[in-house]
């Protein structure tokens, strides 16, 4: 019985983790009520008290999403590593993924607080909880964008990934960073108020980017150790 080479097993695990990340993200989006700071307290009670089961499912999925995401980013770091692991973009990728994971946990905790408080809290107390939740809902895409950009730069230099995959990841990161400008909308009608929609395009491109990486890794038949810094890293046969 022959064993699968370690880099190939890492590639398969990375691909599965990436696809799992997309599935969990989509489930979280489907169950998230997307409350806004301008929403009346009655809508908040409807989202977090009347539909508390759906809200609880969404915050649970938000917390669980960090598991496959961290496996996915760790796998990419391993497969694209150079110089024995001493690589700036690999370090940035790992750090940004950790920050995003922390933001997801805080986001889930704030959502859980709203679920618990919605039936009994006053309108003022609900708004106090909603403020940091809505801000973090947008701000968490900042480390997410940095994570995607760092991973894309690693993908651009690594065989057998096609160049368009890395460029799609960079486009996703750019859209998510542009979407962060909406956080500076303190009046509700400033010129940057509509830029938050860019994050939706960025998330769509992230899904396409992740699927392309997963398909590439699953189609790779053989794997070789990481090459030196002077040549592209190769994780598959040419």
N, C-alpha and C positions, 0 to 999 in steps of 0.2 A: 504494500500500500504506500503510495507516494504522498508526501505532504505538500501542501500549497506553500510557495515561497512567502516569507514574512511580508515583504512589500506588497505582494498581491493581496494577501489577507487584509492588510491595512487599507488598501484601496477599496476592497469590497465593503469593509466596515465603514469607511468614510462615505461611500456612496449610499449605503443603507441609512446611515445617520442623517445625511443631507436630505434624502427623500422623506424620512420620518419627521425632520424639522418642518418641512413644507406642510405635511399633513397636519401636524399639531398647530402650526400657525394658522392654517385655514380654518380649523375647528375653533380656535380661539376667536378669530375674526367673526365667524358665523354666530357665535354665542355672545359676543360683546355688544352691549347696548349703545356704546359710544356717547356717553353723556358729555355735555358741553357746559362751560361755566355760565352761560346765559340761560340755561334750562331752569324752569321753575321747580320749586321743591316737589310739586305734585308728580312731575315726570321722574324725578329721582326716586321717589317712593315707589313708583310703578316699576322702575328698572331693578331696584335693589331689594324691595320688600315683596311686592306682588309676584315678581318673577325672580325670586331669590334663588331658585334652583338653577336657572339659566345663568345668573350672575356668578353663582358659586362654581359652576362648571367652567365658565370662562376664566376666572382667576386661577383655578386649579390647572387648567391647560397652560396659562401664562407661566406658571411656576415650573410645570413639567417640561416646557419647551426648551429650557436651558440645558437639559440633559443631552438630547441628541445634538443640539447646536454646539455644545462644548466638545463632544466627540467628533463632530464634523470638522471643526476648526483645528482640533488637535491632530486629526488625521492629515489635513492639508499641510499643517506645519511639518509633520514628519515626512510626508512625501515630497515636499519641495525644499527641504533643508539643505543648506550649503555649509561648508567649512566646519563640519562637526557641530552644527547647531548655532554657530555664532553669526547670526544674521539679523539685521535691524528690522526688516519687515516681518519676519517670523515673530520677533519679540512684540512688535506693535500689534500683530494679529492676536497673539495670546492675551495681551493686556486689554485690548479693546473688547474681546469676547468676554473676559472676566468682568469688566465694567458693565457691559450690557446685561450679563447674567445677574449682577447685583441690582441693576435697575429693574429687571423683570421681577425679582423677588420683592422689592419695595413696592412696585406697582401692584402686585398681587396682594400684598399686605394692606395697602390702602383700599383696594377694592373690597377685601374682606372686612375691613372696618366699616365701610359703607353698607355692606350686606347686613352686618350685625346691628348697626345703629339706625338704619332706615325706618324700622317700625316704631321706634320710640324717640328718636332725636328730634329736636326742634328744627325749624327751617334754617335758622342761623347755624346750628351745629352741622347740618348737612352741607351747607355751603363752605364751611371751614374745611371739611374733609374733601370736598370736591375740588377745591382750588389746587392743592398740590397734586391730586390725581390727574387732572386734565393737563397740567403743565408737564408732569412726568410722562404722560401718554405720548407727548410729542418729543420731549427731550431725550427719551431713551433711544431714539433713532440717530442721535449724534454718535455715540460709540458704535452703534450698529453700522453706520456709514463708514466710519474709520476701519472697522473690522473687515467690511466688504472690500474696501479699497486696498488694504494691505494684502488680503488674500488674492485679490485680482492681480496685483503686481507680482506676486509669487507665481500665479498661474501663467502670466505672460512669458515668463522665462523658463517654463517647465514643459518638457515633452511628456506625453503626446497631446496636451491641451492645444486646441486651435486658438489662434490669436483673437478671434471674435468673442470667445468666451471671456477672456480677460477684459476686453473692452466693454462688454456688456456689464460686467461687474463694476467697472469704474463708472459707467453711466448710472448704474443703480446708486452707487455711493454719492455721486454728484447730485442726483435728484433728492436723495434723503437729506443731504446737507442744505440744499436750497430750501427744502421744506422747513428746516429749523428756523429760517428767518421769520416764519409766522409767529414764533414765540415772542417776538418783539412787538407784536400787535397788542398794545395796552388799551386801545380805545374801541376796538371792534370794527373799525372802518378805515384803518390805515392802508396804504398801498401794499403792504406785505401780508394782509389778512388772508388772501387767497393762495398764497404760496404753499400753504400746508398740503394742498392737493398734489404737489410734486412728490411728496412721500408715498402717495398711493402708486404712482408710476414707478418710483424707486423700488417699492416692495414687489411689484409685478416683475420688474427686471431681475430682482433678486431670485424670485422663483425660477425664472427661465435660466439664469446663471447657474443656480444650484442643480437643476435638472440636467443641464448640459455637462456639468462636472461629473455628476453621478453616472450618466450614460457613458462618458469617456472612460471612467474608472472601471465600470463593469465590462466594457468591451476590451479593455487591455488584457492581453493574454499572458504576457510575461512581464517581469519586473526586474529592474536592475538597481543596484545601490546608487545613492545620490552622487552626482559628479562633483568635480571641483568647481571653484568659483569662476574659473576662466571659461567653462563650457556650460551649456544648458543642462539642468537637472533632467534626468530621464527616468521615468517610472514605467516605461513600456517599450515594446519593440517598435522600431520604425517601419 
